[in-house]
């Protein structure tokens, strides 16, 4: 959520608000040994299990208010057709080679085991539960034969033997020059993504296996490879294109996916991901697309993120340690999570979740700064003006109020455009703080006794600030922002107001009726923090 889905949604909402034509797509990565293992543990057919998990994830993301134009999956006819065609293009262009390799064979299952079915000690960091394809301890990509004390994850007592078998490989060394040239066009101000790419290229790309001995996956369309499927890393990224095809198929123009993916010169293409996915999206998949020698749209910007840790360690499902997306919304509304995650997003380095830090940000920013400001203004307008906008002078806006508000909104706009989410939150926080500072300095509750007209002017200015707060915060906390607009009794469509047009202090007509005081963001109490910390600390 923090390193991919949520920032992508915020960016898509911001662009739509700005009036851009946007296609925001995502989906489940269905194939591979992990799906087979999970289905086996659930005692269900793998296709049925993946469909259930697809629906579970789709429902969770909808509850988080993620505004995908289409949420698809990779186990579709469109992805099968696309992946097989991409393979044929690569094969025709001389980038596919056949090799005989040694692979672990299970006597119990009477078949070769895919790398995800093999676990053992990592040769690089000594992590005991490294997988045959990657170590979760240090992030290194591995081969099953590299593991120390390898064993089957399905049956640790199973006798494994190395046997020779044929597989197909992508000849990445032949494509390294093309990847290098393409990577120089990639926009990456943080240097996280380009740093990872440079490391891979400096070490030199190696031929990489693209086939596996599995039943679940996309069949390999080549004689002699019946019974084998494509390795999931080869077919899954193609899902970006195939899911776009599935999206287009739902519309009255089934071919419009091509406008985004094929000879798409006017498209700006951005991906969002955590750093462990960068090698596959910024090295492997570009090599695949470049090797087809077709005019596929290449990504322009990859926004990479570091990791969010839990209380100084890793999240762990097996140890019941940490908060996961299916549990989170049972604890707090989506907007609370959305705001906190962006306020502590791991952009420049890894960040750490704790309920104490979570509560501190929610209470300080949402409950105190934003929520309390709105409550105070609503209460004052109810007390002195019967929940109606008082008469005010349209052109009488304090110059400092206008200039500082415009400057902060411009900073938010720039940070959103540059995908700098810590900066987005910093400037939104500063905007809310400025509103509170303005209210405290003006003291309309005292001013109304000496100068009712000026007090009315100040309160109307604050009412306009609330509108500006809602517009600027909408990409991040959309549900709350819409509630605020409802409180203002505004008929504006917040989803189509660009940030550049947000700063106006003459929107509300005198006599316009507004809502009553509400508690938008209840505080998280100390007892809650202690209980949640205990509940999710693991080991239960």
N, C-alpha and C positions, 0 to 999 in steps of 0.2 A: 504493500500500500504506500509506504513512505518513499520508496525509491523508484517507482514506476507508475502505478495506476493513478495515484492522486495528483502528482505534478502534471501528468499528461492531461488529466481532466481540467485542472486549473488553467493550463495553457489554452486548451480548446475553448473553454468558457470565455477567457480573456479575448481570444481572437474573434469569437462570435460577437461579443460585445462591441468589438471594434468594427464589425461589419464585414469581416473576411468570410470567404467561402471555405468551410472546414470539413474535413473527413477525419473523424477520430475513431479508430478501430482497435479492437483487442480480441483476445480469444484464449481458449484453453489449448494447451499443448498435450495432445492425447496419447501419442504413441510412445513406444519404448518399454524397456524392462521395468521402470518404476510403476507404470500403469499395470503391467501384468502382475507384479508382486503385490500391489495394493488390492487388485481384484481377487487374487488368490487368497489373500488374508481375509477378504470380505466374503469369500465363497460365492462369488458372482462371476458370470461371463464378463470378460474385459470390456466389450463394447457397451454392455448394459451399465457396468460400473462407471465408465467414463462419461456416459450420458447423464447419470445421476450426479456426478461431481461437476459436470458442466452446469447443470441447473442450480446446484448449490452455490457455485461461485457467481453465476449470473445474478441470482437473488441477493447475495451479500453485496455485490457491487452496486446493484440498484438501490439498496438501502443506504449505502454510503453516498448516494446521489452522484455517482459517476455517470457522466452524460455521453457515453459512447454512442456514435451513430449506428454502430453495429457491433455486437459481441458474438463472435463465432467460435469455431474450433477447427482443429487441423485434420480430424478424421472424417473428411468430406470427400465427395466425388471431385469437387473442384480442386482440392489440394492434391489428390491422387493424380489427376490429369496434368496439373501444372508441374508437380515434382518429377513425374516420369518424362515430361517434355524437356525440362531443364537438364535432366540426366542425359537424355539423348543428344541435346545440343553440346554438352560438355564432352560426351563420348566422341561425337563427330569431329569436334575440334581438337581432339588428342589430349584431353586433360584427365582421362580416366585410364587407370592401369590396373592390371590383375596381378595379385601377389599371393603366394602361398605362405601362410603364417601358422604359428603354433597357437592353439586356443585350448582352454580348459574344457575337458569333456566329462560329463557326469555319467557315471555308471548307473546310478539310481534312476535318473531321468532318461538315460539313453539318448543324449543329445549334447551338442555344444552349448555352453552357457555364455550368454551375453555378458559384457563387462560389468554391468550393474548387478548381476547375480553373484559377483565375486567380491568378497571383502577381505581385508587383512591390514597389516601394519604398513603405514606409509614409509617408503624408503627415504623421504626427505625430512619429515618432521616427527616420525615415530607415532603418529596418531593411530590408535589401535583399530578404528572402525572406518578406515579409508575404503572408498569404493574402487572398483576396477577401472573407472573412467576418470575419477576426480577425487581429491582428498578434501574433505570439509574442514580439516584442521588447518591446512596451509593454503588451500586453493589451487594446488598444483594439478595439472592434467596428467593422468597416468595411463598406463597400460596394465591389464591384469597380471601380466608376467613380472611386473616390477614389484608387486606386493610381497611383503614378507609374511610367511605363514598364511598363504591364501586359502580360503574356504568358501563353500557355498552359503549364500545368505538364506537360501531356502532350507537347506539341510546341512548344518555345520559338520555333521559326522559323515557326510557323503565323501566317497573316495574320488578325488579329482586327478585326472591325468592330462598332460599336454599331448594334443594330437595335431597333425597338420590338416589344414583346410584352406579352401580358396575364398578370397574376398576381393572386392573392388575398392580402389583407393582414389581419392582426389589428389592429383599431382600439384600440390600447392607450391612447390619450388618454382614450377614453370609460370605460376601466376603472381609470384612475389613482386615483380617489377610493376605490374598493373595495380596491385593493391597499394604499393608504395606511392605511386603517382596519384591514385585516387585519394589516399589519406591526406595528401597535402592540400586538398580542397575542403576538407572537413572543418567545420567551425566548432571550436572547443576552447572557450576562454579559460576554463578552469584547468585545462591541461591534464585532467585525470584520464580521459579517454585516449587522447593522442599519446600520452605517456605510456599507456598499456600497449597501444599499437606499435609504438617505436620499439618497445622492449621485445615484442614478438618478432618484429622484422629484423632487429639487430641479432637476435639469437638464430634467425633463419627458419623459415617455414619448412615443415616436414610433410611428406606424403601421409595422408590421413584416411583411415578406413571409413567407408560410407555405407557398408552393408553389415547386417547382423543376422544371426540364426535365431529368429523369433517368428512367432505366428502372427503377432499383432503389429501391423505397420503397413506401409505402402510397398507392394510387390516390386521387385526389380525387373524391368522389362528387357532382359537380356538372356539369350539361350545359355543354359548351364547354371543359371542362378535361380531356378525354380525352388521355392521353399525358403528363400531368403527375402528379407525386407530391407528398406533403407534405414540406416541408423537415424535415430530421432533428431540429432543435431543437423542432419542434412535436409530433412523434410519440414521441421518445425518453422524455421524462419520464412519459408515460402508461404506460410500461412498468412503473413501480412498481405500478400497479393491475393491469395485464394479467398481469404475472408472478405477482402474488398470485392471480389467477384460475386461472392454469395450476397453481400450487401446490395450490389447493383442488380442482382437477379430479383430482389424484392421490390424493385422500383419499375417505373414504366420505361426505363432506358437501360436494359441489361448490359450494354456495352460501355457504359460510362466509367467503369473501373479503369478503362484504358486512358482516360483523361488524366488520371492520377499516377499511372504506373508505366505507361508506354509512350515514349517520345514526349514526356510531360515536362516541357521546358519552363512552363510558368508555375510549377508547383514547388513550394518550399516544404521539405520533408524532414520531420523531426522525430527522433526516437528517445524514449526515456527508459533507463535501466540501472540496476545496481552493478557495481564494478565487476562482479564475478561473471556477468553475462556479456561483458564487453568483447572478449576474444571471439565469441561466436557471431556477434552482430557487426563487429568492426574489422574483423580479419577474415573469418571463414565465409560468411555469407556474401560480403562484397566480392571475394574471390570467385565464388560460385556464379554470381550474376555477371561479373566481368568475363568469366570464362565462357558463358553462353554466346557472347558477342552479339547479343540482342540489345536494343535501346531501352533497357530497364531504367527506371528512375532510381538513382542512387541517393542515399540519405545525405542531407545537407548538414544536419546538426544532431549529434548524439549528446544528450544531457545525461552524464553519468553521475551516480551517487555512491557514496561510501555506505557502510553498514550501520544500522541501528541495533545496538546491543541492549540487553536487558539486565539492569542492576549490576553492570560491570562484567556480565558474561553473555553467553549466547542464548537466544530463544531455543527451546527444546520441546517438541511435542512429546517425545518419549518420557521426559522427566516432568511434564506438566509445568514447565517453567516459561512464564511470559504470557502476554495477552495476544490472542489470535483474532482474526477478523470476524469469525463467527461468534466469538464471545464478546467482543468489544462493544457492540451495539446493545447488548443486554445491560451494560454498565452505564453508558452515557450516550446521548444523541450523536448522530454522525458529525454535525458541525463542530462539536467539542473536539472530537478526534482530528478532524480535518485541520482545524486551526492549530492544535498542539503539534501535530506532525510537521506542519510547515514551519512552525516557530522553532522547532528543534531539528529540522531536516539535515541529514548528514552530507552537506555539500563539500566542504573543504576537508573534513576528516570524519572518522566514525563518531557517532553520538550515542548517548546512553539514556535509556528510558528508566524512569522510576516513578512510582505513583506520587511521591513527594514533589518531584520536579514538575510532573504533569499538573498536579493541583495548584502549584505556585503560579504557573503560567495561566491556567484557566481562571483562577481567582483574580489575579492581578489585571490581566488584559481584558478578558471577556466580562467577568462579573463586575469588577470595580470600574475599569476605565470606560468600556463601551456601555455595558448594561446600566451602570449607575448614572451615567450621563443622560441616557435616554429616559430613565425613570424620573430623574430630577426635572427635566424639561417638561415631560408629560404632567407631572404633579403640579408644577408652577402654572402651566397653561390651564389645567383643570381648576386650580384654586382661584386664579385671578381673571380668567377669560372664558370660563365655562366650556373648556375643550374646543375652543375655536381660535382660528388665527386672528389675532388682533389687527387693527388698522396700523399700517406702517408705511414709511416713505420708501418707495421702490428703489430709488437711486441712492439712498443714504446707507452705504455700506462702508464700514471702516476699511481704509486702504490697507492697513497692516493685516487685518483679517483676510481680505481677498488675496493679497500677495502671498502670505504664508500658506494659505490653503491651496492656492494654485501651485506653489512650489512643491509642496508635499505630494499633491496628486500627480504632478509631473514626474517626481522621483519614483512613485509607485508604478506609473506607466512605463518608465524606462526599465525598471527592474523586472517587470512582467515580460516586457519585450525581450530582455536579455536572459530570461529564465533564471534570475538570481533570487531564489525564494526567501533566503534569509533577509535579503535587502527589501523584498516586498513587505515582509512582516515588520521589519524595523521601521519602515516608513508609514505603514498603516498604524502601528503602535504610536508613532510620533504624531500622526494626525489626530488620533483619539486623545492623546495627552494635551495637544494644543487646544482642542475643544474644551477640555476640562479646565485648562489654564485660563482660557478666555472667559468661561462662566464664572470662575472664582474671582477673576479681576473685576468683572463688571458688576457682580452681586445684584442681579435684578430683583431679588427678594427684598433688598434694602432700597434700591433705586426706585422701586414702584411707589414708595411713600412720598418721595420728593419730585420725581419726574416720570409719571406713568407712561408717557409717550416714548421716552427713551428706553424704559424697561421693556415695553412691548417690542421695540426695535431689536433689542438684544435677544429676547426670547425667539423672535422670528428668525433672526440670524442663526440661532442655535438649532431651530427646527430645520433650516436648510442644511446645516452641518450634519444633522442626523441623516438626511437624504444622501448627502455626499458620502458619509460613512457606509451606508448601505450599498451604494453603487460600486465603490472601490473595493469593498469586502466581498461582493457577490461571488466572484470566481472561487473564493476560498470557503466561505460559509453561506452557500446559496439559500438554504432554507431559512436561516436566521435573517438574512438580508431581505428576503421576500416578506417575512413577518414584520420587519421594520417598516417596509413600504406600505404594508397593510395597515399598520398603526398610524401611518401618516395619511391614510385614506387616499393614496396616490393611485391613479390609473395608468401611470407610466409603465412601460415594459422594461424592467431593470436589466433584462438580458440583452437589450439592444442599445443601451446608452454607453457610448465610448467614454473612457476616463477623461479624455480631453474636453468633453462636453458636460462633465459632472458638476463643475464649479459654477453654480448659479445661485444667486441669493434673491431671486424674484419669481420663484416658481409658484408659491402658494398665494391664492387670492385671500384678501381679508374676509373673514366670515367662514372660511373653509373649515369644516369640522374634522377633528382628528380623534384618534382612539384614546383610551384611558391607560393609566400606568399599568405595566405588567413587569413581571420578573423574568426577563428573557434568559438569563444565565445564573441559575442558583449556584451558590458557592459550594465547593467540596470541603466538607468538614474534616477535622483531624481524625475523628473516629473512623470515617470512611477510608482515609488514607491507610491507616494501620491495618484495617481489616482486609483491604484489597492487596496490600503488600504481603500480608500473611498468606492469603488465598492463592496468589500466583507465584509464590517464591519457589515452587517446585518440590519434588520429593514426596508428594502426596499420592 
